[in-house]
Amino acid sequence: MRNLIFLGLCLAFITLAADAAQARDLVQAAQSAQTLFNRIGIAAISIGITIGGILYALGAAQAGRMLLISGFIGACAVLGAPALISLVSRIFGGGA
């Protein structure tokens, strides 16, 4: 009977240790993906604003204005969303 209890405790400990390692790896992968998407978003914002400004200066005012406005909306979304999520997380006690 003691051996059965000992084996059960060992199995529970090994399972919990493996789950903690997988959770750590999952958090690192999520942070890496978030960083990648932020970089892509920042590049798209700068390209959109630049092309919009060029088109506006060259006389294609309608298309240039649409690209400029889209670039500014994208900037607010990409750069503001992580800050807003962090703020809400701190308000409700979820983050450091």
C-alpha positions in Angstrom: 0.0 0.0 0.0 2.9 2.4 0.8 4.4 1.8 -2.6 1.2 2.6 -4.3 0.8 5.9 -2.4 4.5 6.7 -3.1 4.1 6.0 -6.8 0.9 8.1 -6.9 2.7 11.1 -5.3 5.7 10.7 -7.6 3.4 10.6 -10.7 1.5 13.8 -9.4 4.8 15.6 -8.9 6.2 14.7 -12.3 2.9 15.8 -14.0 2.9 19.1 -12.2 6.5 19.8 -13.0 5.9 19.0 -16.7 2.8 21.2 -16.8 4.8 24.1 -15.4 7.5 23.8 -18.0 4.9 23.7 -20.8 3.2 26.7 -19.4 6.5 28.6 -19.3 7.2 27.7 -22.9 3.7 28.8 -23.9 4.2 32.2 -22.3 7.5 32.7 -24.0 6.0 31.8 -27.4 3.1 34.2 -26.8 5.4 37.0 -25.9 7.5 36.3 -29.0 4.5 36.3 -31.3 3.2 39.6 -29.7 6.6 41.2 -30.3 6.6 40.0 -34.0 3.1 41.3 -34.6 4.0 44.7 -33.0 7.0 45.0 -35.3 4.9 44.1 -38.4 2.3 46.6 -37.3 4.8 49.4 -36.8 6.3 48.8 -40.2 2.9 48.8 -41.8 2.0 52.1 -40.1 5.1 53.8 -41.3 4.7 52.6 -44.8 1.1 53.6 -44.9 1.7 57.1 -43.6 4.7 57.6 -45.9 2.8 56.4 -49.1 -0.2 58.4 -48.1 1.9 61.6 -47.7 3.6 61.0 -51.0 0.3 60.5 -52.8 -1.2 63.5 -51.2 1.7 65.6 -52.3 1.6 64.3 -55.8 -2.0 65.3 -56.3 -3.8 62.1 -55.5 -5.5 63.7 -52.6 -8.4 61.3 -52.1 -6.2 58.2 -52.0 -3.5 59.9 -50.0 -6.0 61.1 -47.4 -7.4 57.6 -47.1 -4.0 56.1 -46.6 -3.0 58.8 -44.1 -6.2 58.3 -42.0 -5.8 54.6 -42.2 -2.2 54.9 -41.0 -3.2 57.0 -38.0 -6.0 54.7 -37.1 -3.6 51.7 -37.3 -1.0 53.6 -35.2 -3.6 54.1 -32.5 -4.7 50.5 -32.6 -1.2 48.9 -32.8 0.5 51.2 -30.3 -2.4 51.9 -28.0 -3.9 48.5 -27.6 -1.0 46.9 -25.6 -0.9 50.0 -23.3 -4.7 49.8 -22.8 -4.5 46.1 -22.0 -1.7 46.7 -19.6 -3.7 49.4 -17.9 -6.8 47.3 -17.5 -4.7 44.4 -16.3 -3.1 46.6 -13.6 -6.5 48.0 -12.6 -8.0 44.6 -12.1 -4.9 43.1 -10.4 -3.6 40.9 -13.2 -0.2 42.3 -13.9 3.0 43.6 -12.5 
